[in-house]
Amino acid sequence: MAPPPRRDQVWTVTGNSPRRVLIYSGDMFNELPDVPYVVIMEVADETDPMDVELPDGLRVAYTRLDHVPKSLFREVTGEVPGELMERINTRLFMVITTQ
């Protein structure tokens, strides 16, 4: 396996559905040796009303949270700037807490 995934990084993952994902769980959680998963958000090429555009034109679907085994992570392909992560956090918070 590659180095531990870090929050804000975009990775490629293998398995039944190879794809790019944004690491959403915090670094302390990601480094726990007895937790085999990392919490992620899907990264896609196509536009969706519930996404945020990254600087490279890809899109983070902030409502598509999932968990992926650490063993499936292959390589880091990018990193999301802090201010953009704040926007993603705010949008997800609004979805979860708005009535």
N, CA, C and O atoms as a Tinker XYZ file with bonds, in Angstrom:
   396  protein
     1  N      0.834000   -1.193000    0.000000    73     2
     2  CA     0.000000    0.000000    0.000000    64     1     3
     3  C      0.871000    1.245000    0.000000    63     2     4     5
     4  O      1.993000    1.228000    0.507000    81     3
     5  N      0.361000    2.303000   -0.559000    73     3     6
     6  CA     1.034000    3.599000   -0.600000    64     5     7
     7  C      1.039000    4.212000    0.800000    63     6     8     9
     8  O      0.460000    3.637000    1.722000    81     7
     9  N      1.687000    5.373000    0.976000    73     7    10
    10  CA     1.645000    6.052000    2.277000    64     9    11
    11  C      0.203000    6.296000    2.702000    63    10    12    13
    12  O     -0.695000    6.306000    1.861000    81    11
    13  N     -0.030000    6.496000    4.010000    73    11    14
    14  CA    -1.409000    6.704000    4.475000    64    13    15
    15  C     -2.067000    7.885000    3.763000    63    14    16    17
    16  O     -1.439000    8.928000    3.575000    81    15
    17  N     -3.325000    7.723000    3.370000    73    15    18
    18  CA    -4.035000    8.837000    2.750000    64    17    19
    19  C     -4.202000    9.983000    3.751000    63    18    20    21
    20  O     -4.390000    9.756000    4.946000    81    19
    21  N     -4.131000   11.204000    3.248000    73    19    22
    22  CA    -4.266000   12.397000    4.081000    64    21    23
    23  C     -5.517000   13.165000    3.637000    63    22    24    25
    24  O     -5.863000   13.198000    2.456000    81    23
    25  N     -6.178000   13.775000    4.612000    73    23    26
    26  CA    -7.356000   14.598000    4.301000    64    25    27
    27  C     -6.973000   15.636000    3.246000    63    26    28    29
    28  O     -5.863000   16.168000    3.276000    81    27
    29  N     -7.873000   15.924000    2.324000    73    27    30
    30  CA    -7.709000   16.903000    1.245000    64    29    31
    31  C     -7.007000   16.348000    0.010000    63    30    32    33
    32  O     -6.924000   17.047000   -0.999000    81    31
    33  N     -6.501000   15.121000    0.052000    73    31    34
    34  CA    -5.827000   14.553000   -1.108000    64    33    35
    35  C     -6.826000   13.855000   -2.032000    63    34    36    37
    36  O     -7.821000   13.290000   -1.577000    81    35
    37  N     -6.547000   13.904000   -3.327000    73    35    38
    38  CA    -7.303000   13.140000   -4.319000    64    37    39
    39  C     -6.447000   11.934000   -4.694000    63    38    40    41
    40  O     -5.277000   12.073000   -5.051000    81    39
    41  N     -7.049000   10.749000   -4.607000    73    39    42
    42  CA    -6.350000    9.489000   -4.870000    64    41    43
    43  C     -7.061000    8.694000   -5.955000    63    42    44    45
    44  O     -8.255000    8.872000   -6.196000    81    43
    45  N     -6.311000    7.823000   -6.597000    73    43    46
    46  CA    -6.937000    6.793000   -7.417000    64    45    47
    47  C     -7.052000    5.548000   -6.552000    63    46    48    49
    48  O     -6.158000    5.229000   -5.767000    81    47
    49  N     -8.179000    4.848000   -6.714000    73    47    50
    50  CA    -8.389000    3.590000   -5.998000    64    49    51
    51  C     -8.701000    2.505000   -7.027000    63    50    52    53
    52  O     -9.246000    2.780000   -8.097000    81    51
    53  N     -8.349000    1.285000   -6.685000    73    51    54
    54  CA    -8.608000    0.149000   -7.558000    64    53    55
    55  C     -9.757000   -0.656000   -6.982000    63    54    56    57
    56  O    -10.421000   -0.215000   -6.044000    81    55
    57  N     -9.991000   -1.822000   -7.535000    73    55    58
    58  CA   -11.058000   -2.678000   -7.034000    64    57    59
    59  C    -12.140000   -2.847000   -8.074000    63    58    60    61
    60  O    -11.895000   -2.686000   -9.269000    81    59
    61  N    -13.353000   -3.177000   -7.615000    73    59    62
    62  CA   -14.477000   -3.395000   -8.526000    64    61    63
    63  C    -14.853000   -2.153000   -9.320000    63    62    64    65
    64  O    -15.343000   -2.256000  -10.444000    81    63
    65  N    -14.625000   -0.980000   -8.738000    73    63    66
    66  CA   -14.941000    0.272000   -9.454000    64    65    67
    67  C    -13.775000    1.250000   -9.312000    63    66    68    69
    68  O    -13.815000    2.132000   -8.455000    81    67
    69  N    -12.727000    1.103000  -10.148000    73    67    70
    70  CA   -11.592000    2.032000  -10.098000    64    69    71
    71  C    -12.068000    3.457000  -10.353000    63    70    72    73
    72  O    -12.880000    3.708000  -11.244000    81    71
    73  N    -11.547000    4.381000   -9.557000    73    71    74
    74  CA   -12.004000    5.768000   -9.667000    64    73    75
    75  C    -11.101000    6.687000   -8.869000    63    74    76    77
    76  O    -10.167000    6.249000   -8.197000    81    75
    77  N    -11.409000    7.983000   -8.962000    73    75    78
    78  CA   -10.721000    8.992000   -8.147000    64    77    79
    79  C    -11.629000    9.374000   -6.994000    63    78    80    81
    80  O    -12.850000    9.443000   -7.139000    81    79
    81  N    -11.011000    9.621000   -5.842000    73    79    82
    82  CA   -11.772000    9.987000   -4.654000    64    81    83
    83  C    -11.018000   11.072000   -3.887000    63    82    84    85
    84  O     -9.794000   11.180000   -3.966000    81    83
    85  N    -11.786000   11.873000   -3.143000    73    83    86
    86  CA   -11.225000   12.867000   -2.231000    64    85    87
    87  C    -11.257000   12.281000   -0.829000    63    86    88    89
    88  O    -12.295000   11.792000   -0.382000    81    87
    89  N    -10.134000   12.328000   -0.139000    73    87    90
    90  CA   -10.084000   11.847000    1.245000    64    89    91
    91  C    -10.790000   12.875000    2.115000    63    90    92    93
    92  O    -10.395000   14.040000    2.154000    81    91
    93  N    -11.838000   12.439000    2.816000    73    91    94
    94  CA   -12.615000   13.351000    3.640000    64    93    95
    95  C    -12.367000   13.142000    5.131000    63    94    96    97
    96  O    -12.408000   14.101000    5.902000    81    95
    97  N    -12.113000   11.921000    5.543000    73    95    98
    98  CA   -11.872000   11.676000    6.974000    64    97    99
    99  C    -10.555000   12.319000    7.394000    63    98   100   101
   100  O     -9.650000   12.521000    6.585000    81    99
   101  N    -10.478000   12.633000    8.683000    73    99   102
   102  CA    -9.310000   13.315000    9.228000    64   101   103
   103  C     -8.088000   12.428000    9.314000    63   102   104   105
   104  O     -8.198000   11.203000    9.346000    81   103
   105  N     -6.921000   13.051000    9.351000    73   103   106
   106  CA    -5.662000   12.322000    9.360000    64   105   107
   107  C     -5.509000   11.392000   10.566000    63   106   108   109
   108  O     -4.977000   10.290000   10.430000    81   107
   109  N     -5.967000   11.824000   11.743000    73   107   110
   110  CA    -5.848000   10.949000   12.923000    64   109   111
   111  C     -6.655000    9.668000   12.718000    63   110   112   113
   112  O     -6.191000    8.584000   13.071000    81   111
   113  N     -7.856000    9.781000   12.151000    73   111   114
   114  CA    -8.683000    8.609000   11.854000    64   113   115
   115  C     -8.008000    7.744000   10.790000    63   114   116   117
   116  O     -7.957000    6.521000   10.923000    81   115
   117  N     -7.496000    8.372000    9.744000    73   115   118
   118  CA    -6.886000    7.634000    8.636000    64   117   119
   119  C     -5.667000    6.827000    9.067000    63   118   120   121
   120  O     -5.342000    5.811000    8.452000    81   119
   121  N     -4.996000    7.274000   10.116000    73   119   122
   122  CA    -3.779000    6.597000   10.567000    64   121   123
   123  C     -4.031000    5.510000   11.602000    63   122   124   125
   124  O     -3.093000    4.824000   12.006000    81   123
   125  N     -5.277000    5.336000   12.042000    73   123   126
   126  CA    -5.569000    4.275000   13.018000    64   125   127
   127  C     -5.299000    2.915000   12.392000    63   126   128   129
   128  O     -5.905000    2.575000   11.377000    81   127
   129  N     -4.395000    2.126000   12.983000    73   127   130
   130  CA    -4.032000    0.842000   12.363000    64   129   131
   131  C     -5.156000   -0.189000   12.391000    63   130   132   133
   132  O     -5.182000   -1.089000   11.552000    81   131
   133  N     -6.084000   -0.076000   13.338000    73   131   134
   134  CA    -7.150000   -1.075000   13.448000    64   133   135
   135  C     -8.416000   -0.692000   12.680000    63   134   136   137
   136  O     -9.416000   -1.408000   12.740000    81   135
   137  N     -8.379000    0.445000   11.950000    73   135   138
   138  CA    -9.507000    0.847000   11.114000    64   137   139
   139  C     -9.069000    0.678000    9.659000    63   138   140   141
   140  O     -8.208000    1.420000    9.185000    81   139
   141  N     -9.650000   -0.289000    8.947000    73   139   142
   142  CA    -9.176000   -0.588000    7.587000    64   141   143
   143  C     -9.743000    0.318000    6.493000    63   142   144   145
   144  O     -9.436000    0.124000    5.317000    81   143
   145  N    -10.557000    1.295000    6.859000    73   143   146
   146  CA   -11.223000    2.136000    5.864000    64   145   147
   147  C    -10.881000    3.604000    6.016000    63   146   148   149
   148  O    -10.411000    4.047000    7.064000    81   147
   149  N    -11.126000    4.351000    4.945000    73   147   150
   150  CA   -11.008000    5.803000    4.917000    64   149   151
   151  C    -12.330000    6.335000    4.357000    63   150   152   153
   152  O    -12.894000    5.744000    3.436000    81   151
   153  N    -12.825000    7.446000    4.908000    73   151   154
   154  CA   -14.058000    8.054000    4.418000    64   153   155
   155  C    -13.709000    8.967000    3.236000    63   154   156   157
   156  O    -12.793000    9.785000    3.317000    81   155
   157  N    -14.456000    8.811000    2.143000    73   155   158
   158  CA   -14.140000    9.526000    0.907000    64   157   159
   159  C    -15.378000   10.213000    0.331000    63   158   160   161
   160  O    -16.510000    9.950000    0.738000    81   159
   161  N    -15.125000   11.100000   -0.627000    73   159   162
   162  CA   -16.157000   11.682000   -1.478000    64   161   163
   163  C    -15.760000   11.363000   -2.915000    63   162   164   165
   164  O    -14.577000   11.359000   -3.255000    81   163
   165  N    -16.748000   11.099000   -3.745000    73   163   166
   166  CA   -16.492000   10.776000   -5.147000    64   165   167
   167  C    -15.982000   11.998000   -5.911000    63   166   168   169
   168  O    -16.426000   13.121000   -5.672000    81   167
   169  N    -15.048000   11.769000   -6.828000    73   167   170
   170  CA   -14.565000   12.796000   -7.746000    64   169   171
   171  C    -14.991000   12.363000   -9.146000    63   170   172   173
   172  O    -14.778000   11.215000   -9.537000    81   171
   173  N    -15.593000   13.283000   -9.901000    73   171   174
   174  CA   -16.130000   12.923000  -11.205000    64   173   175
   175  C    -15.793000   13.981000  -12.254000    63   174   176   177
   176  O    -15.381000   15.094000  -11.928000    81   175
   177  N    -15.978000   13.605000  -13.525000    73   175   178
   178  CA   -15.773000   14.530000  -14.637000    64   177   179
   179  C    -17.034000   15.320000  -14.955000    63   178   180   181
   180  O    -16.961000   16.479000  -15.365000    81   179
   181  N    -18.201000   14.687000  -14.765000    73   179   182
   182  CA   -19.452000   15.308000  -15.167000    64   181   183
   183  C    -20.014000   16.219000  -14.078000    63   182   184   185
   184  O    -19.767000   16.020000  -12.889000    81   183
   185  N    -20.772000   17.218000  -14.512000    73   183   186
   186  CA   -21.384000   18.195000  -13.617000    64   185   187
   187  C    -22.616000   17.612000  -12.947000    63   186   188   189
   188  O    -23.391000   16.881000  -13.562000    81   187
   189  N    -22.779000   17.947000  -11.684000    73   187   190
   190  CA   -23.939000   17.535000  -10.903000    64   189   191
   191  C    -24.319000   18.727000  -10.024000    63   190   192   193
   192  O    -23.431000   19.455000   -9.582000    81   191
   193  N    -25.613000   18.951000   -9.757000    73   191   194
   194  CA   -25.994000   20.098000   -8.929000    64   193   195
   195  C    -25.419000   20.054000   -7.512000    63   194   196   197
   196  O    -25.310000   21.089000   -6.854000    81   195
   197  N    -25.055000   18.876000   -7.048000    73   195   198
   198  CA   -24.540000   18.735000   -5.685000    64   197   199
   199  C    -23.039000   18.465000   -5.705000    63   198   200   201
   200  O    -22.568000   17.510000   -5.086000    81   199
   201  N    -22.286000   19.309000   -6.419000    73   199   202
   202  CA   -20.845000   19.136000   -6.445000    64   201   203
   203  C    -20.143000   20.485000   -6.385000    63   202   204   205
   204  O    -20.771000   21.538000   -6.491000    81   203
   205  N    -18.830000   20.428000   -6.212000    73   203   206
   206  CA   -17.978000   21.612000   -6.181000    64   205   207
   207  C    -16.852000   21.367000   -7.181000    63   206   208   209
   208  O    -16.270000   20.282000   -7.213000    81   207
   209  N    -16.549000   22.366000   -7.990000    73   207   210
   210  CA   -15.502000   22.217000   -8.996000    64   209   211
   211  C    -14.125000   22.419000   -8.373000    63   210   212   213
   212  O    -13.908000   23.340000   -7.585000    81   211
   213  N    -13.206000   21.540000   -8.742000    73   211   214
   214  CA   -11.817000   21.637000   -8.314000    64   213   215
   215  C    -11.032000   22.486000   -9.313000    63   214   216   217
   216  O    -11.497000   22.693000  -10.434000    81   215
   217  N     -9.850000   22.981000   -8.931000    73   215   218
   218  CA    -9.058000   23.817000   -9.839000    64   217   219
   219  C     -8.743000   23.146000  -11.183000    63   218   220   221
   220  O     -8.592000   23.834000  -12.192000    81   219
   221  N     -8.644000   21.806000  -11.207000    73   219   222
   222  CA    -8.316000   21.102000  -12.454000    64   221   223
   223  C     -9.542000   20.768000  -13.297000    63   222   224   225
   224  O     -9.424000   20.088000  -14.316000    81   223
   225  N    -10.731000   21.244000  -12.879000    73   223   226
   226  CA   -11.949000   21.005000  -13.636000    64   225   227
   227  C    -12.736000   19.785000  -13.201000    63   226   228   229
   228  O    -13.893000   19.630000  -13.593000    81   227
   229  N    -12.132000   18.908000  -12.394000    73   227   230
   230  CA   -12.871000   17.770000  -11.861000    64   229   231
   231  C    -13.867000   18.274000  -10.827000    63   230   232   233
   232  O    -13.794000   19.430000  -10.409000    81   231
   233  N    -14.788000   17.426000  -10.413000    73   231   234
   234  CA   -15.854000   17.831000   -9.504000    64   233   235
   235  C    -15.923000   16.877000   -8.322000    63   234   236   237
   236  O    -15.800000   15.664000   -8.487000    81   235
   237  N    -16.120000   17.429000   -7.125000    73   235   238
   238  CA   -16.304000   16.627000   -5.914000    64   237   239
   239  C    -17.787000   16.581000   -5.609000    63   238   240   241
   240  O    -18.422000   17.614000   -5.396000    81   239
   241  N    -18.330000   15.381000   -5.589000    73   239   242
   242  CA   -19.743000   15.179000   -5.253000    64   241   243
   243  C    -19.833000   15.044000   -3.734000    63   242   244   245
   244  O    -19.691000   13.949000   -3.190000    81   243
   245  N    -20.068000   16.162000   -3.061000    73   243   246
   246  CA   -19.969000   16.195000   -1.597000    64   245   247
   247  C    -21.083000   15.433000   -0.893000    63   246   248   249
   248  O    -20.980000   15.196000    0.311000    81   247
   249  N    -22.128000   15.045000   -1.584000    73   247   250
   250  CA   -23.164000   14.223000   -0.948000    64   249   251
   251  C    -22.930000   12.735000   -1.157000    63   250   252   253
   252  O    -23.675000   11.913000   -0.625000    81   251
   253  N    -21.907000   12.378000   -1.923000    73   251   254
   254  CA   -21.604000   10.966000   -2.169000    64   253   255
   255  C    -20.464000   10.514000   -1.260000    63   254   256   257
   256  O    -19.345000   10.267000   -1.709000    81   255
   257  N    -20.778000   10.414000    0.013000    73   255   258
   258  CA   -19.817000    9.910000    1.002000    64   257   259
   259  C    -19.813000    8.392000    0.969000    63   258   260   261
   260  O    -20.851000    7.759000    0.778000    81   259
   261  N    -18.640000    7.819000    1.156000    73   259   262
   262  CA   -18.502000    6.367000    1.165000    64   261   263
   263  C    -17.266000    6.044000    1.987000    63   262   264   265
   264  O    -16.579000    6.948000    2.463000    81   263
   265  N    -16.986000    4.773000    2.154000    73   263   266
   266  CA   -15.733000    4.351000    2.777000    64   265   267
   267  C    -15.074000    3.335000    1.867000    63   266   268   269
   268  O    -15.742000    2.505000    1.251000    81   267
   269  N    -13.748000    3.409000    1.791000    73   267   270
   270  CA   -12.964000    2.573000    0.903000    64   269   271
   271  C    -11.850000    1.930000    1.716000    63   270   272   273
   272  O    -11.231000    2.602000    2.539000    81   271
   273  N    -11.577000    0.628000    1.503000    73   271   274
   274  CA   -10.464000   -0.004000    2.209000    64   273   275
   275  C     -9.130000    0.671000    1.871000    63   274   276   277
   276  O     -8.867000    1.001000    0.714000    81   275
   277  N     -8.317000    0.864000    2.868000    73   275   278
   278  CA    -7.009000    1.486000    2.674000    64   277   279
   279  C     -6.160000    0.716000    1.667000    63   278   280   281
   280  O     -5.327000    1.301000    0.975000    81   279
   281  N     -6.369000   -0.576000    1.587000    73   279   282
   282  CA    -5.567000   -1.417000    0.693000    64   281   283
   283  C     -5.807000   -1.121000   -0.787000    63   282   284   285
   284  O     -5.012000   -1.538000   -1.628000    81   283
   285  N     -6.883000   -0.411000   -1.121000    73   283   286
   286  CA    -7.204000   -0.122000   -2.519000    64   285   287
   287  C     -6.621000    1.197000   -3.029000    63   286   288   289
   288  O     -6.730000    1.497000   -4.218000    81   287
   289  N     -6.008000    1.983000   -2.152000    73   287   290
   290  CA    -5.443000    3.263000   -2.569000    64   289   291
   291  C     -4.143000    3.044000   -3.325000    63   290   292   293
   292  O     -3.279000    2.290000   -2.877000    81   291
   293  N     -4.001000    3.707000   -4.481000    73   291   294
   294  CA    -2.832000    3.511000   -5.320000    64   293   295
   295  C     -1.908000    4.715000   -5.391000    63   294   296   297
   296  O     -0.724000    4.602000   -5.074000    81   295
   297  N     -2.435000    5.878000   -5.807000    73   295   298
   298  CA    -1.549000    7.042000   -5.916000    64   297   299
   299  C     -2.312000    8.346000   -5.714000    63   298   300   301
   300  O     -3.507000    8.448000   -5.995000    81   299
   301  N     -1.579000    9.337000   -5.216000    73   299   302
   302  CA    -2.139000   10.681000   -5.045000    64   301   303
   303  C     -2.102000   11.372000   -6.403000    63   302   304   305
   304  O     -1.067000   11.386000   -7.071000    81   303
   305  N     -3.235000   11.945000   -6.809000    73   303   306
   306  CA    -3.279000   12.655000   -8.091000    64   305   307
   307  C     -3.512000   14.147000   -7.924000    63   306   308   309
   308  O     -3.505000   14.888000   -8.907000    81   307
   309  N     -3.717000   14.595000   -6.698000    73   307   310
   310  CA    -3.928000   16.019000   -6.460000    64   309   311
   311  C     -4.232000   16.308000   -5.009000    63   310   312   313
   312  O     -4.324000   15.406000   -4.177000    81   311
   313  N     -4.384000   17.588000   -4.725000    73   311   314
   314  CA    -4.724000   18.036000   -3.376000    64   313   315
   315  C     -5.680000   19.223000   -3.489000    63   314   316   317
   316  O     -5.504000   20.099000   -4.336000    81   315
   317  N     -6.684000   19.237000   -2.628000    73   315   318
   318  CA    -7.697000   20.290000   -2.653000    64   317   319
   319  C     -7.251000   21.406000   -1.703000    63   318   320   321
   320  O     -6.932000   21.139000   -0.545000    81   319
   321  N     -7.226000   22.653000   -2.185000    73   319   322
   322  CA    -6.832000   23.776000   -1.327000    64   321   323
   323  C     -7.767000   23.923000   -0.124000    63   322   324   325
   324  O     -8.943000   23.567000   -0.191000    81   323
   325  N     -7.231000   24.447000    0.967000    73   323   326
   326  CA    -7.973000   24.592000    2.217000    64   325   327
   327  C     -9.279000   25.357000    2.082000    63   326   328   329
   328  O    -10.295000   24.945000    2.641000    81   327
   329  N     -9.267000   26.476000    1.339000    73   327   330
   330  CA   -10.493000   27.271000    1.202000    64   329   331
   331  C    -11.574000   26.508000    0.430000    63   330   332   333
   332  O    -12.766000   26.703000    0.670000    81   331
   333  N    -11.162000   25.651000   -0.485000    73   331   334
   334  CA   -12.137000   24.837000   -1.222000    64   333   335
   335  C    -12.692000   23.723000   -0.327000    63   334   336   337
   336  O    -13.873000   23.387000   -0.420000    81   335
   337  N    -11.853000   23.156000    0.532000    73   335   338
   338  CA   -12.341000   22.163000    1.501000    64   337   339
   339  C    -13.347000   22.798000    2.445000    63   338   340   341
   340  O    -14.324000   22.156000    2.832000    81   339
   341  N    -13.123000   24.046000    2.820000    73   339   342
   342  CA   -14.086000   24.746000    3.672000    64   341   343
   343  C    -15.434000   24.866000    2.971000    63   342   344   345
   344  O    -16.478000   24.688000    3.599000    81   343
   345  N    -15.420000   25.166000    1.680000    73   343   346
   346  CA   -16.671000   25.264000    0.924000    64   345   347
   347  C    -17.365000   23.902000    0.861000    63   346   348   349
   348  O    -18.585000   23.821000    1.004000    81   347
   349  N    -16.596000   22.836000    0.648000    73   347   350
   350  CA   -17.164000   21.486000    0.621000    64   349   351
   351  C    -17.776000   21.153000    1.981000    63   350   352   353
   352  O    -18.890000   20.631000    2.046000    81   351
   353  N    -17.062000   21.448000    3.064000    73   351   354
   354  CA   -17.585000   21.211000    4.416000    64   353   355
   355  C    -18.890000   21.976000    4.653000    63   354   356   357
   356  O    -19.848000   21.426000    5.196000    81   355
   357  N    -18.917000   23.244000    4.243000    73   355   358
   358  CA   -20.109000   24.073000    4.441000    64   357   359
   359  C    -21.291000   23.512000    3.670000    63   358   360   361
   360  O    -22.398000   23.427000    4.202000    81   359
   361  N    -21.063000   23.128000    2.418000    73   359   362
   362  CA   -22.158000   22.586000    1.610000    64   361   363
   363  C    -22.696000   21.291000    2.219000    63   362   364   365
   364  O    -23.909000   21.103000    2.303000    81   363
   365  N    -21.800000   20.400000    2.643000    73   363   366
   366  CA   -22.250000   19.149000    3.252000    64   365   367
   367  C    -23.017000   19.442000    4.541000    63   366   368   369
   368  O    -24.057000   18.833000    4.790000    81   367
   369  N    -22.521000   20.356000    5.355000    73   367   370
   370  CA   -23.202000   20.741000    6.594000    64   369   371
   371  C    -24.590000   21.268000    6.302000    63   370   372   373
   372  O    -25.541000   20.932000    7.008000    81   371
   373  N    -24.725000   22.099000    5.262000    73   371   374
   374  CA   -26.037000   22.641000    4.911000    64   373   375
   375  C    -27.005000   21.541000    4.486000    63   374   376   377
   376  O    -28.188000   21.594000    4.823000    81   375
   377  N    -26.519000   20.556000    3.757000    73   375   378
   378  CA   -27.368000   19.448000    3.322000    64   377   379
   379  C    -27.846000   18.645000    4.534000    63   378   380   381
   380  O    -29.016000   18.271000    4.617000    81   379
   381  N    -26.943000   18.389000    5.458000    73   379   382
   382  CA   -27.262000   17.542000    6.604000    64   381   383
   383  C    -28.164000   18.260000    7.606000    63   382   384   385
   384  O    -29.044000   17.631000    8.193000    81   383
   385  N    -27.966000   19.551000    7.812000    73   383   386
   386  CA   -28.670000   20.243000    8.900000    64   385   387
   387  C    -29.858000   21.078000    8.464000    63   386   388   389
   388  O    -30.638000   21.509000    9.314000    81   387
   389  N    -30.027000   21.323000    7.178000    73   387   390
   390  CA   -31.136000   22.154000    6.715000    64   389   391
   391  C    -32.422000   21.339000    6.666000    63   390   392   393
   392  O    -32.434000   20.204000    6.188000    81   391
   393  N    -33.494000   21.928000    7.162000    73   391   394
   394  CA   -34.792000   21.247000    7.129000    64   393   395
   395  C    -35.556000   21.590000    5.878000    63   394   396
   396  O    -36.671000   21.107000    5.682000    81   395
